[in-house]
Every structure is written in structure tokens, then in C-alpha cells.
């Protein structure tokens, strides 16, 4: 059974940092694109960042460029999201996602086959 388990969320003051982790089990994702999405209650889930299979290419939503960094360690089957200079508007549940096939970057929710349960990030002003 494939599982993606996020960790690292929490409460932080504006300007602070958090590092989210997503550990995959049940299969390897060394050749697959992975991504982070986020969702605020009552709003649609939105794309945050994606990384290709090797980690050599990344893509971000404009609102987090220069503040967030996505990375991966394939031997550990793990993807990370380093979040710096956090703002109250970054408050959301953050989800990790992985594609079943394909190593190229994907930014649409329906391109991803596996999802984690989410981790809450709250940024206070």
C-alpha cells in the first residue's frame, strides 16, 4: 500500500521558517515527479511547488518564489519544502503528492495519483 506521510507543520510567527517533509512508502518514487499543494478551508486546493524525478528542475507558484524551496532525496524516498519568510497568508493545510508515472514536473492536481493526509501550517501575524 502506497503511503505519503507529511510532517513538520506547526505554528510559527510571521517571518519565521518551517521545513515540511513527506516520506513515501509502499513503492519508490525515484523516477517520479512530486509536489506540494495547500488548501485553506472553504477554498480550492492550490499548487505550491513541484520537482522533477532527479531534483534538477523545480517550479513554484509566484506567491512563494524566493521564499520556499522544494527538494528531494531519492534514496530516502522523501521530498521536502523549506519555507522561509512565512506570511499569514501561507496558513493552510499542506499536502504532498506524487505521480504514478512520469518524471516531468506537473502542476495540476489531476496529474497526481497519490496524496498525503496533510499537515497544518499556521502563521501568526
Secondary structure, DSSP 8 states (H G I E B T S, - for coil): --EEEEE--EEEETT--EEEEEEEESS--TTS-EEEEEE-TTS--EEEEEE-TTSS-EEE-GGGTTTEEEEEEGGGTEEEEEE-S--GGG-EEEEEEE-SS--S---SGGG--EE---EEEEEE-
